[in-house]
């Protein structure tokens, strides 16, 4: 029987979204049939695309979409970082806090009052159950942990995502300056 070499072994890929809109993941799906090429090289071990509940150990590459907006986001990030070799800030919300940071100048109390009381429908109230507490400010990943690779864009284009992943899988650091931000 042929012995499995390091080269044959598939990498373990995870993706997750925190305080994001899922648009970066939608763009990931836009790589279309190229996902079959990726599937030859990686196993997706955790993602909204697969039914796994617990973030696993020994992940090679994790794409994180979204900023840190809640205590739950922070808890997840602190679990992911030590379990991941290459942590990728996936999209502008992860890199700069982008859209989630628009609440920062107003503070959490004013934000919650505006969204749930002033904009509320028939029975306005601020939810106390099932909604994780907001962090004082929405911040990018690198404010809390070391980030290894940044893939910019809102969202990054499918071509950019495929290129970056292909480079990472081959053990190279993706040089993204030649890629367009919003599409090929
Ligand atoms: S970077 Fe843009 S597409 Fe991605 S989560 Fe943020 S707002 Fe959505």
Boltz pocket constraint, residues with backbone or C-beta under 6 A from the ligand:
constraints:
  - pocket:
      binder: B
      contacts: [[A, 19], [A, 20], [A, 21], [A, 22], [A, 23], [A, 24], [A, 65], [A, 66], [A, 90], [A, 91], [A, 92], [A, 93], [A, 94], [A, 98], [A, 99], [A, 153], [A, 154], [A, 155], [A, 156]]
      max_distance: 6.0
